């Protein structure tokens, strides 16, 4: 887990959930914090903040449901070889 990426994700989410002390493994979907509009906003954040492209096959709930899951997803995308 990258501390820097995790912190950036946590900071972003805290803007929307300021009254909740979100833990790394809290499921933001299960907690009812995510609407379909916010889910798209979250994908946009990940793409712009980390300079990655979220492909259609990446749109799995499991990648976006918690700070830890997002961190793992971002780290996986950043460490993936670039197609030539």
PDB file of N, CA, C and O in Angstrom:
ATOM      1  N   UNK A   1       0.840  -1.177   0.000  1.00  0.00           N
ATOM      2  CA  UNK A   1       0.000   0.000   0.000  1.00  0.00           C
ATOM      3  C   UNK A   1       0.885   1.241   0.000  1.00  0.00           C
ATOM      4  O   UNK A   1       1.775   1.368   0.841  1.00  0.00           O
ATOM      5  N   UNK A   2       0.654   2.130  -0.910  1.00  0.00           N
ATOM      6  CA  UNK A   2       1.394   3.376  -0.949  1.00  0.00           C
ATOM      7  C   UNK A   2       0.763   4.374   0.015  1.00  0.00           C
ATOM      8  O   UNK A   2      -0.420   4.697  -0.096  1.00  0.00           O
ATOM      9  N   UNK A   3       1.558   4.854   0.952  1.00  0.00           N
ATOM     10  CA  UNK A   3       1.045   5.809   1.926  1.00  0.00           C
ATOM     11  C   UNK A   3       0.617   7.096   1.259  1.00  0.00           C
ATOM     12  O   UNK A   3      -0.413   7.670   1.612  1.00  0.00           O
ATOM     13  N   UNK A   4       1.405   7.561   0.289  1.00  0.00           N
ATOM     14  CA  UNK A   4       1.085   8.810  -0.400  1.00  0.00           C
ATOM     15  C   UNK A   4      -0.225   8.683  -1.179  1.00  0.00           C
ATOM     16  O   UNK A   4      -1.103   9.537  -1.057  1.00  0.00           O
ATOM     17  N   UNK A   5      -0.360   7.641  -1.965  1.00  0.00           N
ATOM     18  CA  UNK A   5      -1.592   7.450  -2.734  1.00  0.00           C
ATOM     19  C   UNK A   5      -2.785   7.247  -1.795  1.00  0.00           C
ATOM     20  O   UNK A   5      -3.862   7.795  -2.027  1.00  0.00           O
ATOM     21  N   UNK A   6      -2.593   6.470  -0.751  1.00  0.00           N
ATOM     22  CA  UNK A   6      -3.656   6.224   0.210  1.00  0.00           C
ATOM     23  C   UNK A   6      -4.111   7.537   0.832  1.00  0.00           C
ATOM     24  O   UNK A   6      -5.308   7.793   0.967  1.00  0.00           O
ATOM     25  N   UNK A   7      -3.140   8.366   1.208  1.00  0.00           N
ATOM     26  CA  UNK A   7      -3.469   9.662   1.821  1.00  0.00           C
ATOM     27  C   UNK A   7      -4.228  10.561   0.846  1.00  0.00           C
ATOM     28  O   UNK A   7      -5.163  11.255   1.246  1.00  0.00           O
ATOM     29  N   UNK A   8      -3.840  10.553  -0.412  1.00  0.00           N
ATOM     30  CA  UNK A   8      -4.525  11.368  -1.421  1.00  0.00           C
ATOM     31  C   UNK A   8      -5.959  10.890  -1.613  1.00  0.00           C
ATOM     32  O   UNK A   8      -6.875  11.701  -1.754  1.00  0.00           O
ATOM     33  N   UNK A   9      -6.152   9.585  -1.619  1.00  0.00           N
ATOM     34  CA  UNK A   9      -7.504   9.031  -1.762  1.00  0.00           C
ATOM     35  C   UNK A   9      -8.337   9.370  -0.527  1.00  0.00           C
ATOM     36  O   UNK A   9      -9.487   9.791  -0.647  1.00  0.00           O
ATOM     37  N   UNK A  10      -7.759   9.187   0.651  1.00  0.00           N
ATOM     38  CA  UNK A  10      -8.483   9.482   1.892  1.00  0.00           C
ATOM     39  C   UNK A  10      -8.857  10.960   1.974  1.00  0.00           C
ATOM     40  O   UNK A  10      -9.957  11.307   2.402  1.00  0.00           O
ATOM     41  N   UNK A  11      -7.938  11.822   1.562  1.00  0.00           N
ATOM     42  CA  UNK A  11      -8.209  13.263   1.589  1.00  0.00           C
ATOM     43  C   UNK A  11      -9.359  13.608   0.650  1.00  0.00           C
ATOM     44  O   UNK A  11     -10.249  14.385   0.996  1.00  0.00           O
ATOM     45  N   UNK A  12      -9.327  13.022  -0.534  1.00  0.00           N
ATOM     46  CA  UNK A  12     -10.405  13.291  -1.498  1.00  0.00           C
ATOM     47  C   UNK A  12     -11.753  12.841  -0.930  1.00  0.00           C
ATOM     48  O   UNK A  12     -12.727  13.594  -0.970  1.00  0.00           O
ATOM     49  N   UNK A  13     -11.810  11.635  -0.411  1.00  0.00           N
ATOM     50  CA  UNK A  13     -13.074  11.122   0.127  1.00  0.00           C
ATOM     51  C   UNK A  13     -13.541  11.917   1.340  1.00  0.00           C
ATOM     52  O   UNK A  13     -14.743  12.077   1.554  1.00  0.00           O
ATOM     53  N   UNK A  14     -12.599  12.413   2.133  1.00  0.00           N
ATOM     54  CA  UNK A  14     -12.977  13.167   3.331  1.00  0.00           C
ATOM     55  C   UNK A  14     -13.698  14.470   2.982  1.00  0.00           C
ATOM     56  O   UNK A  14     -14.432  15.015   3.805  1.00  0.00           O
ATOM     57  N   UNK A  15     -13.489  14.962   1.768  1.00  0.00           N
ATOM     58  CA  UNK A  15     -14.200  16.171   1.341  1.00  0.00           C
ATOM     59  C   UNK A  15     -15.699  15.912   1.231  1.00  0.00           C
ATOM     60  O   UNK A  15     -16.513  16.826   1.359  1.00  0.00           O
ATOM     61  N   UNK A  16     -16.045  14.662   0.993  1.00  0.00           N
ATOM     62  CA  UNK A  16     -17.446  14.316   0.780  1.00  0.00           C
ATOM     63  C   UNK A  16     -18.079  13.657   1.999  1.00  0.00           C
ATOM     64  O   UNK A  16     -19.302  13.631   2.135  1.00  0.00           O
ATOM     65  N   UNK A  17     -17.237  13.123   2.885  1.00  0.00           N
ATOM     66  CA  UNK A  17     -17.740  12.451   4.082  1.00  0.00           C
ATOM     67  C   UNK A  17     -17.077  13.068   5.309  1.00  0.00           C
ATOM     68  O   UNK A  17     -16.416  12.355   6.064  1.00  0.00           O
ATOM     69  N   UNK A  18     -17.234  14.372   5.530  1.00  0.00           N
ATOM     70  CA  UNK A  18     -16.472  15.047   6.586  1.00  0.00           C
ATOM     71  C   UNK A  18     -16.867  14.654   8.005  1.00  0.00           C
ATOM     72  O   UNK A  18     -16.087  14.872   8.932  1.00  0.00           O
ATOM     73  N   UNK A  19     -18.034  14.091   8.202  1.00  0.00           N
ATOM     74  CA  UNK A  19     -18.436  13.755   9.567  1.00  0.00           C
ATOM     75  C   UNK A  19     -18.124  12.299   9.911  1.00  0.00           C
ATOM     76  O   UNK A  19     -18.434  11.842  11.011  1.00  0.00           O
ATOM     77  N   UNK A  20     -17.520  11.581   8.988  1.00  0.00           N
ATOM     78  CA  UNK A  20     -17.250  10.169   9.210  1.00  0.00           C
ATOM     79  C   UNK A  20     -15.742   9.928   9.156  1.00  0.00           C
ATOM     80  O   UNK A  20     -15.077  10.307   8.191  1.00  0.00           O
ATOM     81  N   UNK A  21     -15.215   9.299  10.196  1.00  0.00           N
ATOM     82  CA  UNK A  21     -13.797   8.946  10.219  1.00  0.00           C
ATOM     83  C   UNK A  21     -13.624   7.658   9.418  1.00  0.00           C
ATOM     84  O   UNK A  21     -13.706   6.553   9.956  1.00  0.00           O
ATOM     85  N   UNK A  22     -13.387   7.828   8.142  1.00  0.00           N
ATOM     86  CA  UNK A  22     -13.333   6.694   7.224  1.00  0.00           C
ATOM     87  C   UNK A  22     -12.062   5.871   7.438  1.00  0.00           C
ATOM     88  O   UNK A  22     -10.949   6.392   7.365  1.00  0.00           O
ATOM     89  N   UNK A  23     -12.245   4.604   7.697  1.00  0.00           N
ATOM     90  CA  UNK A  23     -11.107   3.684   7.855  1.00  0.00           C
ATOM     91  C   UNK A  23     -10.720   3.142   6.479  1.00  0.00           C
ATOM     92  O   UNK A  23     -11.517   3.168   5.541  1.00  0.00           O
ATOM     93  N   UNK A  24      -9.495   2.653   6.377  1.00  0.00           N
ATOM     94  CA  UNK A  24      -8.987   2.171   5.087  1.00  0.00           C
ATOM     95  C   UNK A  24      -9.861   1.088   4.458  1.00  0.00           C
ATOM     96  O   UNK A  24      -9.983   1.020   3.235  1.00  0.00           O
ATOM     97  N   UNK A  25     -10.464   0.248   5.284  1.00  0.00           N
ATOM     98  CA  UNK A  25     -11.248  -0.858   4.732  1.00  0.00           C
ATOM     99  C   UNK A  25     -12.762  -0.649   4.817  1.00  0.00           C
ATOM    100  O   UNK A  25     -13.529  -1.568   4.527  1.00  0.00           O
ATOM    101  N   UNK A  26     -13.194   0.540   5.208  1.00  0.00           N
ATOM    102  CA  UNK A  26     -14.632   0.824   5.215  1.00  0.00           C
ATOM    103  C   UNK A  26     -15.173   0.785   3.787  1.00  0.00           C
ATOM    104  O   UNK A  26     -14.589   1.363   2.870  1.00  0.00           O
ATOM    105  N   UNK A  27     -16.284   0.102   3.618  1.00  0.00           N
ATOM    106  CA  UNK A  27     -16.910  -0.031   2.301  1.00  0.00           C
ATOM    107  C   UNK A  27     -17.837   1.169   2.083  1.00  0.00           C
ATOM    108  O   UNK A  27     -18.922   1.241   2.658  1.00  0.00           O
ATOM    109  N   UNK A  28     -17.391   2.107   1.242  1.00  0.00           N
ATOM    110  CA  UNK A  28     -18.147   3.347   1.050  1.00  0.00           C
ATOM    111  C   UNK A  28     -19.466   3.102   0.323  1.00  0.00           C
ATOM    112  O   UNK A  28     -20.387   3.912   0.427  1.00  0.00           O
ATOM    113  N   UNK A  29     -19.565   2.014  -0.399  1.00  0.00           N
ATOM    114  CA  UNK A  29     -20.830   1.678  -1.062  1.00  0.00           C
ATOM    115  C   UNK A  29     -21.799   1.100  -0.029  1.00  0.00           C
ATOM    116  O   UNK A  29     -22.968   1.484   0.027  1.00  0.00           O
ATOM    117  N   UNK A  30     -21.300   0.185   0.776  1.00  0.00           N
ATOM    118  CA  UNK A  30     -22.127  -0.442   1.798  1.00  0.00           C
ATOM    119  C   UNK A  30     -22.614   0.577   2.828  1.00  0.00           C
ATOM    120  O   UNK A  30     -23.714   0.447   3.365  1.00  0.00           O
ATOM    121  N   UNK A  31     -21.786   1.596   3.100  1.00  0.00           N
ATOM    122  CA  UNK A  31     -22.157   2.641   4.050  1.00  0.00           C
ATOM    123  C   UNK A  31     -23.157   3.633   3.456  1.00  0.00           C
ATOM    124  O   UNK A  31     -23.677   4.499   4.160  1.00  0.00           O
ATOM    125  N   UNK A  32     -23.418   3.498   2.164  1.00  0.00           N
ATOM    126  CA  UNK A  32     -24.408   4.354   1.515  1.00  0.00           C
ATOM    127  C   UNK A  32     -23.892   5.724   1.143  1.00  0.00           C
ATOM    128  O   UNK A  32     -24.685   6.641   0.928  1.00  0.00           O
ATOM    129  N   UNK A  33     -22.572   5.891   1.060  1.00  0.00           N
ATOM    130  CA  UNK A  33     -21.984   7.184   0.740  1.00  0.00           C
ATOM    131  C   UNK A  33     -21.896   7.448  -0.756  1.00  0.00           C
ATOM    132  O   UNK A  33     -21.621   8.577  -1.164  1.00  0.00           O
ATOM    133  N   UNK A  34     -22.124   6.433  -1.580  1.00  0.00           N
ATOM    134  CA  UNK A  34     -21.858   6.575  -3.009  1.00  0.00           C
ATOM    135  C   UNK A  34     -23.140   6.448  -3.827  1.00  0.00           C
ATOM    136  O   UNK A  34     -23.840   5.437  -3.769  1.00  0.00           O
ATOM    137  N   UNK A  35     -23.422   7.491  -4.581  1.00  0.00           N
ATOM    138  CA  UNK A  35     -24.496   7.450  -5.570  1.00  0.00           C
ATOM    139  C   UNK A  35     -23.851   7.121  -6.915  1.00  0.00           C
ATOM    140  O   UNK A  35     -22.626   7.106  -7.037  1.00  0.00           O
ATOM    141  N   UNK A  36     -24.672   6.861  -7.909  1.00  0.00           N
ATOM    142  CA  UNK A  36     -24.101   6.576  -9.233  1.00  0.00           C
ATOM    143  C   UNK A  36     -23.325   7.779  -9.752  1.00  0.00           C
ATOM    144  O   UNK A  36     -22.307   7.622 -10.426  1.00  0.00           O
ATOM    145  N   UNK A  37     -23.805   8.984  -9.438  1.00  0.00           N
ATOM    146  CA  UNK A  37     -23.089  10.198  -9.857  1.00  0.00           C
ATOM    147  C   UNK A  37     -21.733  10.287  -9.165  1.00  0.00           C
ATOM    148  O   UNK A  37     -20.732  10.618  -9.800  1.00  0.00           O
ATOM    149  N   UNK A  38     -21.696   9.993  -7.871  1.00  0.00           N
ATOM    150  CA  UNK A  38     -20.426  10.060  -7.155  1.00  0.00           C
ATOM    151  C   UNK A  38     -19.480   8.966  -7.634  1.00  0.00           C
ATOM    152  O   UNK A  38     -18.267   9.174  -7.655  1.00  0.00           O
ATOM    153  N   UNK A  39     -19.998   7.826  -8.011  1.00  0.00           N
ATOM    154  CA  UNK A  39     -19.144   6.753  -8.522  1.00  0.00           C
ATOM    155  C   UNK A  39     -18.406   7.228  -9.775  1.00  0.00           C
ATOM    156  O   UNK A  39     -17.218   6.953  -9.942  1.00  0.00           O
ATOM    157  N   UNK A  40     -19.110   7.935 -10.648  1.00  0.00           N
ATOM    158  CA  UNK A  40     -18.464   8.461 -11.855  1.00  0.00           C
ATOM    159  C   UNK A  40     -17.450   9.538 -11.482  1.00  0.00           C
ATOM    160  O   UNK A  40     -16.386   9.628 -12.093  1.00  0.00           O
ATOM    161  N   UNK A  41     -17.773  10.345 -10.494  1.00  0.00           N
ATOM    162  CA  UNK A  41     -16.858  11.377 -10.018  1.00  0.00           C
ATOM    163  C   UNK A  41     -15.594  10.736  -9.432  1.00  0.00           C
ATOM    164  O   UNK A  41     -14.489  11.253  -9.597  1.00  0.00           O
ATOM    165  N   UNK A  42     -15.773   9.627  -8.762  1.00  0.00           N
ATOM    166  CA  UNK A  42     -14.639   8.909  -8.175  1.00  0.00           C
ATOM    167  C   UNK A  42     -13.720   8.356  -9.268  1.00  0.00           C
ATOM    168  O   UNK A  42     -12.497   8.407  -9.140  1.00  0.00           O
ATOM    169  N   UNK A  43     -14.306   7.836 -10.323  1.00  0.00           N
ATOM    170  CA  UNK A  43     -13.506   7.351 -11.457  1.00  0.00           C
ATOM    171  C   UNK A  43     -12.735   8.518 -12.075  1.00  0.00           C
ATOM    172  O   UNK A  43     -11.554   8.382 -12.393  1.00  0.00           O
ATOM    173  N   UNK A  44     -13.390   9.644 -12.241  1.00  0.00           N
ATOM    174  CA  UNK A  44     -12.735  10.830 -12.803  1.00  0.00           C
ATOM    175  C   UNK A  44     -11.586  11.295 -11.908  1.00  0.00           C
ATOM    176  O   UNK A  44     -10.517  11.656 -12.401  1.00  0.00           O
ATOM    177  N   UNK A  45     -11.807  11.286 -10.598  1.00  0.00           N
ATOM    178  CA  UNK A  45     -10.744  11.654  -9.645  1.00  0.00           C
ATOM    179  C   UNK A  45      -9.534  10.747  -9.823  1.00  0.00           C
ATOM    180  O   UNK A  45      -8.403  11.223  -9.922  1.00  0.00           O
ATOM    181  N   UNK A  46      -9.770   9.459  -9.864  1.00  0.00           N
ATOM    182  CA  UNK A  46      -8.666   8.492  -9.979  1.00  0.00           C
ATOM    183  C   UNK A  46      -7.876   8.748 -11.273  1.00  0.00           C
ATOM    184  O   UNK A  46      -6.645   8.733 -11.267  1.00  0.00           O
ATOM    185  N   UNK A  47      -8.582   8.976 -12.356  1.00  0.00           N
ATOM    186  CA  UNK A  47      -7.895   9.207 -13.633  1.00  0.00           C
ATOM    187  C   UNK A  47      -7.061  10.486 -13.602  1.00  0.00           C
ATOM    188  O   UNK A  47      -5.902  10.487 -14.018  1.00  0.00           O
ATOM    189  N   UNK A  48      -7.641  11.552 -13.117  1.00  0.00           N
ATOM    190  CA  UNK A  48      -6.936  12.836 -13.128  1.00  0.00           C
ATOM    191  C   UNK A  48      -5.863  12.928 -12.045  1.00  0.00           C
ATOM    192  O   UNK A  48      -4.775  13.449 -12.290  1.00  0.00           O
ATOM    193  N   UNK A  49      -6.159  12.434 -10.875  1.00  0.00           N
ATOM    194  CA  UNK A  49      -5.209  12.544  -9.756  1.00  0.00           C
ATOM    195  C   UNK A  49      -3.963  11.691  -9.991  1.00  0.00           C
ATOM    196  O   UNK A  49      -2.857  12.093  -9.631  1.00  0.00           O
ATOM    197  N   UNK A  50      -4.143  10.506 -10.597  1.00  0.00           N
ATOM    198  CA  UNK A  50      -3.014   9.589 -10.729  1.00  0.00           C
ATOM    199  C   UNK A  50      -2.554   9.405 -12.172  1.00  0.00           C
ATOM    200  O   UNK A  50      -1.624   8.641 -12.431  1.00  0.00           O
ATOM    201  N   UNK A  51      -3.193  10.094 -13.108  1.00  0.00           N
ATOM    202  CA  UNK A  51      -2.756  10.039 -14.500  1.00  0.00           C
ATOM    203  C   UNK A  51      -2.910   8.663 -15.119  1.00  0.00           C
ATOM    204  O   UNK A  51      -2.078   8.246 -15.925  1.00  0.00           O
ATOM    205  N   UNK A  52      -3.955   7.964 -14.751  1.00  0.00           N
ATOM    206  CA  UNK A  52      -4.196   6.630 -15.304  1.00  0.00           C
ATOM    207  C   UNK A  52      -5.523   6.636 -16.052  1.00  0.00           C
ATOM    208  O   UNK A  52      -6.340   7.542 -15.887  1.00  0.00           O
ATOM    209  N   UNK A  53      -5.720   5.628 -16.864  1.00  0.00           N
ATOM    210  CA  UNK A  53      -6.982   5.469 -17.575  1.00  0.00           C
ATOM    211  C   UNK A  53      -7.739   4.297 -16.966  1.00  0.00           C
ATOM    212  O   UNK A  53      -7.214   3.192 -16.833  1.00  0.00           O
ATOM    213  N   UNK A  54      -8.969   4.567 -16.605  1.00  0.00           N
ATOM    214  CA  UNK A  54      -9.829   3.499 -16.090  1.00  0.00           C
ATOM    215  C   UNK A  54     -10.605   2.949 -17.285  1.00  0.00           C
ATOM    216  O   UNK A  54     -11.469   3.617 -17.853  1.00  0.00           O
ATOM    217  N   UNK A  55     -10.272   1.721 -17.643  1.00  0.00           N
ATOM    218  CA  UNK A  55     -10.912   1.072 -18.789  1.00  0.00           C
ATOM    219  C   UNK A  55     -12.256   0.482 -18.372  1.00  0.00           C
ATOM    220  O   UNK A  55     -12.537   0.329 -17.184  1.00  0.00           O
ATOM    221  N   UNK A  56     -13.067   0.160 -19.347  1.00  0.00           N
ATOM    222  CA  UNK A  56     -14.369  -0.445 -19.052  1.00  0.00           C
ATOM    223  C   UNK A  56     -14.232  -1.688 -18.173  1.00  0.00           C
ATOM    224  O   UNK A  56     -15.030  -1.897 -17.260  1.00  0.00           O
ATOM    225  N   UNK A  57     -13.223  -2.509 -18.448  1.00  0.00           N
ATOM    226  CA  UNK A  57     -13.035  -3.732 -17.666  1.00  0.00           C
ATOM    227  C   UNK A  57     -12.574  -3.444 -16.230  1.00  0.00           C
ATOM    228  O   UNK A  57     -12.599  -4.330 -15.375  1.00  0.00           O
ATOM    229  N   UNK A  58     -12.149  -2.186 -15.970  1.00  0.00           N
ATOM    230  CA  UNK A  58     -11.738  -1.802 -14.611  1.00  0.00           C
ATOM    231  C   UNK A  58     -12.915  -1.346 -13.759  1.00  0.00           C
ATOM    232  O   UNK A  58     -12.756  -1.128 -12.558  1.00  0.00           O
ATOM    233  N   UNK A  59     -14.071  -1.200 -14.347  1.00  0.00           N
ATOM    234  CA  UNK A  59     -15.218  -0.657 -13.629  1.00  0.00           C
ATOM    235  C   UNK A  59     -15.893  -1.738 -12.783  1.00  0.00           C
ATOM    236  O   UNK A  59     -17.080  -2.026 -12.932  1.00  0.00           O
ATOM    237  N   UNK A  60     -15.101  -2.316 -11.901  1.00  0.00           N
ATOM    238  CA  UNK A  60     -15.576  -3.330 -10.959  1.00  0.00           C
ATOM    239  C   UNK A  60     -15.713  -2.682  -9.589  1.00  0.00           C
ATOM    240  O   UNK A  60     -14.806  -1.990  -9.128  1.00  0.00           O
ATOM    241  N   UNK A  61     -16.824  -2.905  -8.956  1.00  0.00           N
ATOM    242  CA  UNK A  61     -17.092  -2.320  -7.645  1.00  0.00           C
ATOM    243  C   UNK A  61     -15.979  -2.619  -6.648  1.00  0.00           C
ATOM    244  O   UNK A  61     -15.633  -1.777  -5.820  1.00  0.00           O
ATOM    245  N   UNK A  62     -15.425  -3.815  -6.733  1.00  0.00           N
ATOM    246  CA  UNK A  62     -14.393  -4.211  -5.780  1.00  0.00           C
ATOM    247  C   UNK A  62     -13.166  -3.298  -5.803  1.00  0.00           C
ATOM    248  O   UNK A  62     -12.458  -3.199  -4.801  1.00  0.00           O
ATOM    249  N   UNK A  63     -12.906  -2.631  -6.925  1.00  0.00           N
ATOM    250  CA  UNK A  63     -11.750  -1.737  -7.020  1.00  0.00           C
ATOM    251  C   UNK A  63     -12.004  -0.382  -6.372  1.00  0.00           C
ATOM    252  O   UNK A  63     -11.057   0.354  -6.095  1.00  0.00           O
ATOM    253  N   UNK A  64     -13.249  -0.044  -6.129  1.00  0.00           N
ATOM    254  CA  UNK A  64     -13.593   1.310  -5.693  1.00  0.00           C
ATOM    255  C   UNK A  64     -14.290   1.353  -4.333  1.00  0.00           C
ATOM    256  O   UNK A  64     -14.696   2.425  -3.885  1.00  0.00           O
ATOM    257  N   UNK A  65     -14.432   0.226  -3.685  1.00  0.00           N
ATOM    258  CA  UNK A  65     -15.274   0.190  -2.495  1.00  0.00           C
ATOM    259  C   UNK A  65     -14.635   0.691  -1.209  1.00  0.00           C
ATOM    260  O   UNK A  65     -15.345   0.920  -0.230  1.00  0.00           O
ATOM    261  N   UNK A  66     -13.314   0.870  -1.177  1.00  0.00           N
ATOM    262  CA  UNK A  66     -12.661   1.344   0.058  1.00  0.00           C
ATOM    263  C   UNK A  66     -11.360   2.058  -0.308  1.00  0.00           C
ATOM    264  O   UNK A  66     -10.887   1.988  -1.442  1.00  0.00           O
ATOM    265  N   UNK A  67     -10.807   2.734   0.668  1.00  0.00           N
ATOM    266  CA  UNK A  67      -9.518   3.399   0.452  1.00  0.00           C
ATOM    267  C   UNK A  67      -8.467   2.358   0.081  1.00  0.00           C
ATOM    268  O   UNK A  67      -7.682   2.567  -0.843  1.00  0.00           O
ATOM    269  N   UNK A  68      -8.450   1.251   0.791  1.00  0.00           N
ATOM    270  CA  UNK A  68      -7.467   0.192   0.506  1.00  0.00           C
ATOM    271  C   UNK A  68      -7.649  -0.378  -0.894  1.00  0.00           C
ATOM    272  O   UNK A  68      -6.673  -0.608  -1.608  1.00  0.00           O
ATOM    273  N   UNK A  69      -8.904  -0.606  -1.285  1.00  0.00           N
ATOM    274  CA  UNK A  69      -9.156  -1.160  -2.618  1.00  0.00           C
ATOM    275  C   UNK A  69      -8.741  -0.177  -3.698  1.00  0.00           C
ATOM    276  O   UNK A  69      -8.138  -0.568  -4.698  1.00  0.00           O
ATOM    277  N   UNK A  70      -9.058   1.091  -3.503  1.00  0.00           N
ATOM    278  CA  UNK A  70      -8.660   2.110  -4.480  1.00  0.00           C
ATOM    279  C   UNK A  70      -7.142   2.229  -4.559  1.00  0.00           C
ATOM    280  O   UNK A  70      -6.579   2.353  -5.647  1.00  0.00           O
ATOM    281  N   UNK A  71      -6.489   2.192  -3.411  1.00  0.00           N
ATOM    282  CA  UNK A  71      -5.035   2.281  -3.378  1.00  0.00           C
ATOM    283  C   UNK A  71      -4.416   1.111  -4.142  1.00  0.00           C
ATOM    284  O   UNK A  71      -3.495   1.303  -4.937  1.00  0.00           O
ATOM    285  N   UNK A  72      -4.916  -0.087  -3.905  1.00  0.00           N
ATOM    286  CA  UNK A  72      -4.395  -1.270  -4.605  1.00  0.00           C
ATOM    287  C   UNK A  72      -4.648  -1.158  -6.108  1.00  0.00           C
ATOM    288  O   UNK A  72      -3.787  -1.504  -6.916  1.00  0.00           O
ATOM    289  N   UNK A  73      -5.828  -0.677  -6.472  1.00  0.00           N
ATOM    290  CA  UNK A  73      -6.152  -0.511  -7.893  1.00  0.00           C
ATOM    291  C   UNK A  73      -5.197   0.492  -8.540  1.00  0.00           C
ATOM    292  O   UNK A  73      -4.622   0.218  -9.593  1.00  0.00           O
ATOM    293  N   UNK A  74      -5.034   1.645  -7.910  1.00  0.00           N
ATOM    294  CA  UNK A  74      -4.150   2.687  -8.458  1.00  0.00           C
ATOM    295  C   UNK A  74      -2.721   2.169  -8.571  1.00  0.00           C
ATOM    296  O   UNK A  74      -2.074   2.358  -9.601  1.00  0.00           O
ATOM    297  N   UNK A  75      -2.226   1.522  -7.530  1.00  0.00           N
ATOM    298  CA  UNK A  75      -0.861   0.992  -7.562  1.00  0.00           C
ATOM    299  C   UNK A  75      -0.697  -0.054  -8.654  1.00  0.00           C
ATOM    300  O   UNK A  75       0.342  -0.115  -9.312  1.00  0.00           O
ATOM    301  N   UNK A  76      -1.731  -0.881  -8.847  1.00  0.00           N
ATOM    302  CA  UNK A  76      -1.676  -1.882  -9.911  1.00  0.00           C
ATOM    303  C   UNK A  76      -1.619  -1.245 -11.283  1.00  0.00           C
ATOM    304  O   UNK A  76      -0.861  -1.683 -12.149  1.00  0.00           O
ATOM    305  N   UNK A  77      -2.424  -0.205 -11.483  1.00  0.00           N
ATOM    306  CA  UNK A  77      -2.425   0.488 -12.774  1.00  0.00           C
ATOM    307  C   UNK A  77      -1.102   1.215 -13.007  1.00  0.00           C
ATOM    308  O   UNK A  77      -0.575   1.216 -14.119  1.00  0.00           O
ATOM    309  N   UNK A  78      -0.568   1.835 -11.950  1.00  0.00           N
ATOM    310  CA  UNK A  78       0.687   2.582 -12.102  1.00  0.00           C
ATOM    311  C   UNK A  78       1.882   1.661 -12.345  1.00  0.00           C
ATOM    312  O   UNK A  78       2.856   2.064 -12.981  1.00  0.00           O
ATOM    313  N   UNK A  79       1.811   0.441 -11.847  1.00  0.00           N
ATOM    314  CA  UNK A  79       2.939  -0.477 -12.023  1.00  0.00           C
ATOM    315  C   UNK A  79       2.784  -1.388 -13.239  1.00  0.00           C
ATOM    316  O   UNK A  79       3.696  -2.150 -13.559  1.00  0.00           O
ATOM    317  N   UNK A  80       1.640  -1.316 -13.919  1.00  0.00           N
ATOM    318  CA  UNK A  80       1.422  -2.155 -15.103  1.00  0.00           C
ATOM    319  C   UNK A  80       2.318  -1.677 -16.246  1.00  0.00           C
ATOM    320  O   UNK A  80       2.536  -0.477 -16.415  1.00  0.00           O
ATOM    321  N   UNK A  81       2.826  -2.616 -17.017  1.00  0.00           N
ATOM    322  CA  UNK A  81       3.650  -2.216 -18.158  1.00  0.00           C
ATOM    323  C   UNK A  81       2.815  -1.423 -19.165  1.00  0.00           C
ATOM    324  O   UNK A  81       1.636  -1.705 -19.379  1.00  0.00           O
ATOM    325  N   UNK A  82       3.448  -0.439 -19.766  1.00  0.00           N
ATOM    326  CA  UNK A  82       2.778   0.383 -20.766  1.00  0.00           C
ATOM    327  C   UNK A  82       2.797  -0.343 -22.104  1.00  0.00           C
ATOM    328  O   UNK A  82       3.862  -0.732 -22.582  1.00  0.00           O
ATOM    329  N   UNK A  83       1.609  -0.530 -22.722  1.00  0.00           N
ATOM    330  CA  UNK A  83       1.577  -1.204 -24.030  1.00  0.00           C
ATOM    331  C   UNK A  83       2.315  -0.384 -25.088  1.00  0.00           C
ATOM    332  O   UNK A  83       2.254   0.845 -25.103  1.00  0.00           O
ATOM    333  N   UNK A  84       3.012  -1.099 -25.967  1.00  0.00           N
ATOM    334  CA  UNK A  84       3.784  -0.400 -27.007  1.00  0.00           C
ATOM    335  C   UNK A  84       3.191  -0.615 -28.366  1.00  0.00           C
ATOM    336  O   UNK A  84       3.713  -0.100 -29.355  1.00  0.00           O
TER     337      UNK A  84
END
